[in-house]
């Protein structure tokens, strides 16, 4: 299994709404006791074993709209089909901290997901989306909003969503069925 958290590279993007995927995989690695040691396939990579099965966790080092290039390279390196790829991303259309797990689907307005679909030629990868909250003003530029940092009063909901996603990922790694994981973690 390859677990890919989407985000933008560089310290100026740390803790921004568009980097929820990076936040989730960082927390997963912390919990699983693995570290990002390699930079290959245009990604920072951490590898682990669970129940005798190897898995990789990746943070693409491309910008968001080129994430598909890294995912395609990772699939080649690990000889992993798209059905064994899990992508974690932010989502503008669900409430802050809400978690939605789906087996496949479109990209919506998310450029990282669009890139993955374009590069792999498939929509059939598991995705875990975490709500980033609503724009404070309808006329606020979308790019400004997704690249903004979370407010203090949003952190509890965000952290709950991240923890929920991490637990879902651990259950998937342990071999629990996608349907059961969806049933207990979609909120």
Backbone as CSV, one residue per row, in Angstrom:
resi,resn,N_x,N_y,N_z,CA_x,CA_y,CA_z,C_x,C_y,C_z
1,UNK,0.846,-1.181,0.000,0.000,0.000,0.000,0.888,1.240,0.000
2,UNK,0.477,2.229,-0.762,1.139,3.533,-0.759,0.134,4.546,-0.227
3,UNK,0.542,5.284,0.791,-0.290,6.324,1.388,0.340,7.661,1.034
4,UNK,-0.407,8.516,0.355,0.113,9.784,-0.137,-0.668,10.932,0.485
5,UNK,0.023,11.774,1.212,-0.590,12.985,1.750,-0.276,14.146,0.827
6,UNK,-1.296,14.881,0.427,-1.083,15.999,-0.486,-0.853,17.296,0.277
7,UNK,0.011,18.124,-0.289,0.318,19.423,0.290,1.263,20.171,-0.613
8,UNK,1.637,21.350,-0.187,2.624,22.155,-0.905,3.907,22.184,-0.088
9,UNK,5.028,22.215,-0.790,6.322,22.145,-0.113,6.792,23.532,0.334
10,UNK,7.562,23.521,1.382,8.158,24.750,1.889,7.512,25.203,3.178
11,UNK,8.326,25.793,4.065,7.850,26.220,5.387,6.704,27.222,5.342
12,UNK,6.628,28.032,4.287,5.549,29.027,4.253,4.174,28.380,4.119
13,UNK,4.134,27.097,3.730,2.860,26.401,3.588,2.527,25.512,4.788
14,UNK,3.439,25.423,5.754,3.167,24.619,6.939,1.887,25.090,7.614
15,UNK,1.083,24.130,8.032,-0.159,24.401,8.763,-1.157,25.256,7.994
16,UNK,-1.103,25.180,6.662,-2.130,25.848,5.866,-3.210,24.828,5.512
17,UNK,-4.343,25.319,5.100,-5.490,24.466,4.799,-5.192,23.452,3.702
18,UNK,-4.391,23.840,2.732,-4.094,22.959,1.607,-3.076,21.873,1.981
19,UNK,-2.548,21.916,3.187,-1.545,20.940,3.613,-2.079,19.920,4.608
20,UNK,-3.371,19.756,4.673,-3.952,18.772,5.586,-3.416,17.371,5.294
21,UNK,-3.227,17.042,4.031,-2.694,15.719,3.685,-1.328,15.485,4.303
22,UNK,-0.454,16.490,4.257,0.860,16.394,4.893,0.711,16.204,6.406
23,UNK,-0.233,16.934,7.007,-0.436,16.839,8.456,-0.859,15.429,8.848
24,UNK,-1.751,14.828,8.074,-2.239,13.486,8.381,-1.114,12.467,8.279
25,UNK,-0.339,12.502,7.183,0.711,11.475,7.047,1.837,11.683,8.059
26,UNK,2.095,12.916,8.446,3.104,13.157,9.492,2.660,12.526,10.807
27,UNK,1.390,12.720,11.148,0.844,12.147,12.381,0.827,10.614,12.307
28,UNK,0.490,10.064,11.128,0.508,8.611,10.942,1.914,8.062,11.184
29,UNK,2.909,8.698,10.598,4.288,8.229,10.766,4.721,8.296,12.227
30,UNK,4.348,9.369,12.894,4.663,9.512,14.322,4.052,8.343,15.103
31,UNK,2.808,8.044,14.814,2.093,6.987,15.528,2.656,5.594,15.209
32,UNK,3.108,5.392,13.963,3.617,4.098,13.532,5.119,3.947,13.817
33,UNK,5.760,5.014,14.271,7.178,4.956,14.601,8.088,4.866,13.381
34,UNK,7.671,5.491,12.282,8.530,5.518,11.096,8.848,6.969,10.746
35,UNK,9.925,7.163,9.989,10.367,8.520,9.664,10.563,8.684,8.159
36,UNK,10.379,9.912,7.714,10.669,10.240,6.320,12.186,10.298,6.175
37,UNK,12.765,9.275,5.503,14.214,9.178,5.372,14.701,9.390,3.950
38,UNK,13.876,9.052,2.980,14.309,9.085,1.585,13.630,10.207,0.833
39,UNK,14.315,10.667,-0.200,13.684,11.532,-1.180,13.880,10.844,-2.527
40,UNK,12.805,10.247,-3.004,12.773,9.550,-4.288,11.410,9.780,-4.899
41,UNK,11.318,9.532,-6.194,10.027,9.631,-6.881,9.367,10.987,-6.624
42,UNK,10.180,12.037,-6.566,9.688,13.391,-6.314,8.894,13.475,-5.010
43,UNK,9.290,12.650,-4.023,8.558,12.586,-2.751,9.500,12.332,-1.594
44,UNK,9.089,12.811,-0.418,9.708,12.344,0.826,8.988,11.045,1.154
45,UNK,9.759,10.009,1.516,9.172,8.691,1.716,9.567,8.124,3.072
46,UNK,8.585,7.542,3.737,8.808,6.750,4.950,8.277,5.354,4.636
47,UNK,8.988,4.333,5.104,8.554,2.955,4.850,8.384,2.221,6.160
48,UNK,7.408,1.339,6.178,7.166,0.541,7.364,6.657,-0.836,6.995
49,UNK,6.590,-1.689,8.005,6.043,-3.035,7.844,4.973,-3.232,8.899
50,UNK,3.871,-3.841,8.507,2.817,-4.185,9.443,2.256,-5.522,9.002
51,UNK,2.244,-6.465,9.925,1.771,-7.823,9.630,2.500,-8.412,8.424
52,UNK,3.799,-8.143,8.364,4.622,-8.703,7.296,4.492,-8.017,5.955
53,UNK,3.666,-6.994,5.870,3.455,-6.280,4.611,4.158,-4.928,4.658
54,UNK,4.881,-4.626,3.584,5.555,-3.335,3.487,4.561,-2.285,2.998
55,UNK,4.670,-1.097,3.545,3.882,0.027,3.064,4.786,1.247,2.988
56,UNK,4.385,2.189,2.159,5.133,3.438,2.012,4.192,4.602,2.278
57,UNK,4.733,5.629,2.906,3.999,6.865,3.163,4.779,7.967,2.452
58,UNK,4.081,8.794,1.684,4.781,9.785,0.868,4.165,11.170,0.983
59,UNK,5.072,12.159,0.903,4.691,13.565,0.765,5.302,14.030,-0.553
60,UNK,4.502,14.158,-1.612,5.070,14.641,-2.877,5.780,15.978,-2.683
61,UNK,6.938,16.114,-3.323,7.705,17.349,-3.231,7.525,18.210,-4.473
62,UNK,6.500,17.893,-5.224,6.058,18.749,-6.323,5.095,19.738,-5.694
63,UNK,4.648,20.702,-6.428,3.559,21.496,-5.897,2.271,20.733,-6.126
64,UNK,1.217,21.163,-5.481,-0.056,20.447,-5.462,-0.520,20.029,-6.858
65,UNK,-0.476,20.962,-7.808,-1.036,20.675,-9.125,-0.184,19.716,-9.957
66,UNK,0.932,19.231,-9.415,1.773,18.241,-10.100,1.906,16.954,-9.287
67,UNK,1.063,16.779,-8.302,1.143,15.609,-7.411,1.059,14.286,-8.158
68,UNK,0.339,14.263,-9.246,0.172,13.030,-10.013,1.475,12.459,-10.527
69,UNK,2.421,13.324,-10.852,3.733,12.842,-11.325,4.411,11.999,-10.248
70,UNK,4.372,12.493,-9.034,4.991,11.760,-7.926,4.253,10.445,-7.680
71,UNK,2.925,10.471,-7.692,2.146,9.252,-7.447,2.457,8.202,-8.510
72,UNK,2.531,8.618,-9.746,2.838,7.675,-10.836,4.222,7.047,-10.637
73,UNK,5.212,7.851,-10.256,6.559,7.324,-9.998,6.556,6.372,-8.800
74,UNK,5.834,6.716,-7.758,5.747,5.846,-6.579,5.122,4.503,-6.945
75,UNK,4.066,4.523,-7.754,3.426,3.282,-8.176,4.416,2.398,-8.939
76,UNK,5.237,3.007,-9.774,6.251,2.252,-10.513,7.321,1.684,-9.592
77,UNK,7.815,2.485,-8.685,8.873,2.037,-7.767,8.406,0.866,-6.906
78,UNK,7.208,0.978,-6.354,6.710,-0.046,-5.439,5.858,-1.110,-6.135
79,UNK,5.755,-1.006,-7.480,4.964,-1.972,-8.258,3.576,-2.164,-7.641
80,UNK,2.939,-1.033,-7.427,1.654,-0.994,-6.731,0.562,-0.520,-7.683
81,UNK,-0.538,-1.263,-7.787,-1.645,-0.808,-8.631,-2.371,0.365,-7.980
82,UNK,-3.085,1.107,-8.794,-3.815,2.280,-8.305,-4.801,1.908,-7.197
83,UNK,-5.308,0.693,-7.227,-6.271,0.260,-6.207,-5.628,0.124,-4.822
84,UNK,-4.299,0.139,-4.753,-3.579,0.043,-3.480,-2.960,1.379,-3.071
85,UNK,-3.445,2.454,-3.688,-2.976,3.800,-3.365,-4.075,4.505,-2.566
86,UNK,-3.680,5.144,-1.467,-4.604,5.939,-0.649,-4.091,7.379,-0.669
87,UNK,-4.952,8.303,-1.045,-4.567,9.713,-1.124,-5.348,10.496,-0.071
88,UNK,-4.628,11.298,0.701,-5.256,12.128,1.726,-5.164,13.578,1.276
89,UNK,-6.304,14.258,1.279,-6.325,15.647,0.831,-7.302,16.470,1.660
90,UNK,-7.183,17.768,1.483,-8.143,18.702,2.069,-9.373,18.737,1.175
91,UNK,-10.475,19.260,1.717,-11.689,19.419,0.915,-12.430,20.664,1.369
92,UNK,-12.732,21.510,0.414,-13.425,22.768,0.672,-14.916,22.565,0.893
93,UNK,-15.456,21.473,0.385,-16.906,21.291,0.356,-17.482,20.488,1.517
94,UNK,-16.647,20.114,2.475,-17.166,19.420,3.652,-16.758,20.209,4.901
95,UNK,-17.502,20.070,5.991,-17.223,20.876,7.190,-15.821,20.651,7.763
96,UNK,-15.316,21.649,8.410,-13.996,21.604,9.032,-13.847,20.357,9.897
97,UNK,-12.819,19.570,9.625,-12.516,18.384,10.414,-13.311,17.153,10.052
98,UNK,-14.329,17.299,9.209,-15.102,16.119,8.788,-14.213,15.242,7.909
99,UNK,-14.436,13.954,7.998,-13.630,12.979,7.261,-14.545,12.223,6.298
100,UNK,-14.148,12.156,5.034,-14.909,11.404,4.030,-13.960,10.452,3.325
101,UNK,-14.300,9.187,3.356,-13.498,8.155,2.698,-14.318,7.615,1.537
102,UNK,-13.707,7.552,0.364,-14.379,7.031,-0.828,-13.411,6.152,-1.603
103,UNK,-13.977,5.142,-2.263,-13.161,4.221,-3.059,-12.682,4.828,-4.368
104,UNK,-13.450,5.744,-4.907,-13.070,6.381,-6.169,-13.917,7.626,-6.336
105,UNK,-13.703,8.342,-7.431,-14.509,9.526,-7.694,-13.738,10.564,-8.463
106,UNK,-14.387,11.659,-8.704,-13.771,12.748,-9.445,-12.892,13.603,-8.550
107,UNK,-12.355,14.653,-9.141,-11.436,15.531,-8.424,-12.122,16.750,-7.841
108,UNK,-13.317,17.066,-8.336,-13.943,18.311,-7.903,-13.048,19.479,-8.279
109,UNK,-12.850,20.408,-7.357,-11.993,21.568,-7.634,-10.554,21.356,-7.164
110,UNK,-10.225,20.139,-6.707,-8.903,19.897,-6.118,-7.866,19.574,-7.194
111,UNK,-6.899,20.479,-7.364,-5.894,20.310,-8.415,-4.953,19.134,-8.179
112,UNK,-4.697,18.791,-6.940,-3.857,17.624,-6.659,-4.534,16.343,-7.120
113,UNK,-5.816,16.199,-6.809,-6.562,15.018,-7.246,-6.689,14.997,-8.764
114,UNK,-6.897,16.165,-9.382,-6.960,16.244,-10.850,-5.665,15.721,-11.460
115,UNK,-4.548,16.140,-10.910,-3.249,15.723,-11.424,-3.061,14.212,-11.305
116,UNK,-3.475,13.640,-10.187,-3.339,12.193,-9.992,-4.188,11.441,-11.009
117,UNK,-5.410,11.893,-11.220,-6.294,11.250,-12.198,-5.701,11.354,-13.599
118,UNK,-5.182,12.529,-13.953,-4.584,12.719,-15.280,-3.355,11.838,-15.478
119,UNK,-2.460,11.809,-14.501,-1.200,11.066,-14.639,-1.385,9.550,-14.605
120,UNK,-2.313,9.082,-13.781,-2.501,7.626,-13.651,-3.562,7.099,-14.601
121,UNK,-4.381,7.987,-15.127,-5.456,7.569,-16.018,-6.591,6.859,-15.301
122,UNK,-6.679,7.060,-13.988,-7.711,6.365,-13.223,-8.263,7.240,-12.098
123,UNK,-9.547,7.030,-11.809,-10.195,7.660,-10.662,-10.354,6.649,-9.528
124,UNK,-9.875,5.433,-9.756,-10.135,4.318,-8.841,-9.052,4.149,-7.786
125,UNK,-8.846,5.183,-6.993,-7.944,5.102,-5.848,-8.716,5.566,-4.626
126,UNK,-8.376,4.985,-3.494,-9.022,5.348,-2.238,-8.590,6.756,-1.869
127,UNK,-9.547,7.550,-1.437,-9.202,8.892,-0.997,-9.842,9.179,0.347
128,UNK,-9.081,9.870,1.169,-9.569,10.330,2.463,-9.484,11.849,2.413
129,UNK,-10.639,12.484,2.498,-10.700,13.939,2.423,-11.071,14.490,3.798
130,UNK,-10.384,15.547,4.188,-10.645,16.202,5.469,-11.129,17.626,5.178
131,UNK,-12.235,18.009,5.789,-12.783,19.344,5.573,-11.871,20.430,6.101
132,UNK,-11.685,21.476,5.286,-10.805,22.586,5.670,-11.569,23.783,6.201
133,UNK,-12.890,23.705,6.198,-13.687,24.833,6.673,-14.175,25.690,5.518
134,UNK,-14.969,26.679,5.855,-15.563,27.561,4.849,-14.807,28.874,4.772
135,UNK,-14.828,29.451,3.581,-14.235,30.778,3.418,-14.968,31.755,4.336
136,UNK,-14.238,32.617,5.035,-14.891,33.556,5.945,-15.746,34.589,5.208
137,UNK,-15.384,34.891,3.969,-16.134,35.841,3.149,-16.305,35.223,1.767
138,UNK,-17.520,35.197,1.236,-17.762,34.571,-0.069,-16.905,35.151,-1.194
139,UNK,-16.539,36.445,-1.078,-15.761,37.065,-2.152,-14.245,36.878,-1.983
140,UNK,-13.821,36.173,-0.927,-12.396,35.916,-0.718,-11.876,35.018,-1.838
141,UNK,-10.700,35.321,-2.338,-10.071,34.525,-3.383,-9.822,33.103,-2.868
142,UNK,-10.187,32.102,-3.671,-10.048,30.704,-3.263,-8.595,30.347,-2.946
143,UNK,-7.663,30.780,-3.799,-6.246,30.476,-3.568,-5.768,31.070,-2.241
144,UNK,-6.192,32.290,-1.950,-5.803,32.915,-0.677,-6.339,32.109,0.500
145,UNK,-7.575,31.620,0.366,-8.176,30.869,1.460,-7.465,29.532,1.674
146,UNK,-7.257,28.740,0.624,-6.668,27.411,0.814,-5.215,27.497,1.283
147,UNK,-4.565,28.626,1.027,-3.184,28.793,1.476,-3.088,29.548,2.796
148,UNK,-4.244,29.815,3.420,-4.243,30.498,4.715,-4.051,29.496,5.853
149,UNK,-3.549,29.993,6.952,-3.335,29.156,8.135,-4.639,29.026,8.921
150,UNK,-4.722,27.960,9.690,-5.901,27.747,10.524,-5.903,28.716,11.696
151,UNK,-7.093,29.125,12.101,-7.260,29.991,13.263,-7.243,29.121,14.522
152,UNK,-6.922,29.723,15.643,-6.856,29.001,16.913,-8.164,28.270,17.229
153,UNK,-9.294,28.926,16.943,-10.594,28.340,17.272,-10.986,27.192,16.338
154,UNK,-10.190,26.922,15.319,-10.461,25.826,14.394,-9.654,24.558,14.714
155,UNK,-8.694,24.674,15.613,-7.726,23.591,15.817,-8.338,22.325,16.410
156,UNK,-9.310,22.438,17.304,-9.914,21.227,17.878,-10.583,20.386,16.805
157,UNK,-11.384,21.020,15.956,-12.070,20.291,14.882,-11.061,19.712,13.898
158,UNK,-10.046,20.496,13.549,-9.021,20.011,12.624,-8.295,18.802,13.206
159,UNK,-7.864,18.899,14.455,-7.138,17.793,15.082,-8.000,16.539,15.203
160,UNK,-9.293,16.714,15.474,-10.202,15.559,15.508,-10.250,14.880,14.138
161,UNK,-10.323,15.675,13.083,-10.346,15.121,11.727,-9.060,14.400,11.378
162,UNK,-7.931,14.979,11.756,-6.635,14.343,11.494,-6.541,13.030,12.249
163,UNK,-6.912,13.029,13.529,-6.861,11.793,14.325,-7.774,10.721,13.742
164,UNK,-8.951,11.104,13.291,-9.892,10.167,12.690,-9.288,9.551,11.425
165,UNK,-8.673,10.377,10.588,-8.054,9.887,9.355,-6.894,8.939,9.665
166,UNK,-6.093,9.268,10.663,-4.966,8.406,11.043,-5.478,7.044,11.516
167,UNK,-6.506,7.047,12.329,-7.073,5.769,12.792,-7.610,4.954,11.620
168,UNK,-8.248,5.615,10.672,-8.753,4.917,9.484,-7.598,4.299,8.698
169,UNK,-6.514,5.034,8.548,-5.349,4.516,7.817,-4.741,3.307,8.523
170,UNK,-4.633,3.372,9.834,-4.080,2.237,10.581,-4.963,1.008,10.397
171,UNK,-6.270,1.197,10.451,-7.179,0.069,10.239,-7.025,-0.510,8.831
172,UNK,-6.855,0.340,7.842,-6.631,-0.153,6.475,-5.321,-0.934,6.388
173,UNK,-4.277,-0.406,7.008,-2.982,-1.107,7.012,-3.075,-2.462,7.718
174,UNK,-3.923,-2.531,8.733,-4.096,-3.794,9.467,-4.957,-4.799,8.711
175,UNK,-5.529,-4.370,7.571,-6.295,-5.291,6.746,-7.803,-5.221,6.906
176,UNK,-8.290,-4.254,7.648,-9.745,-4.089,7.783,-10.315,-3.669,6.429
177,UNK,-11.494,-4.128,6.101,-12.079,-3.824,4.795,-12.388,-2.329,4.667
178,UNK,-12.306,-1.852,3.439,-12.594,-0.450,3.156,-14.013,-0.103,3.600
179,UNK,-14.952,-0.998,3.360,-16.345,-0.741,3.726,-16.507,-0.537,5.230
180,UNK,-15.847,-1.381,6.021,-15.937,-1.224,7.480,-15.269,0.068,7.943
181,UNK,-14.131,0.384,7.336,-13.433,1.616,7.703,-14.289,2.828,7.334
182,UNK,-14.898,2.793,6.162,-15.781,3.887,5.745,-16.944,4.020,6.737
183,UNK,-17.522,2.902,7.117,-18.668,2.908,8.012,-18.370,3.503,9.367
184,UNK,-17.144,3.296,9.863,-16.841,3.809,11.196,-16.116,5.154,11.200
185,UNK,-15.604,5.604,10.051,-14.827,6.844,10.062,-15.399,7.977,9.219
186,UNK,-16.354,7.704,8.332,-16.971,8.796,7.579,-17.839,9.604,8.528
187,UNK,-17.510,10.868,8.711,-18.251,11.721,9.643,-18.589,13.030,8.968
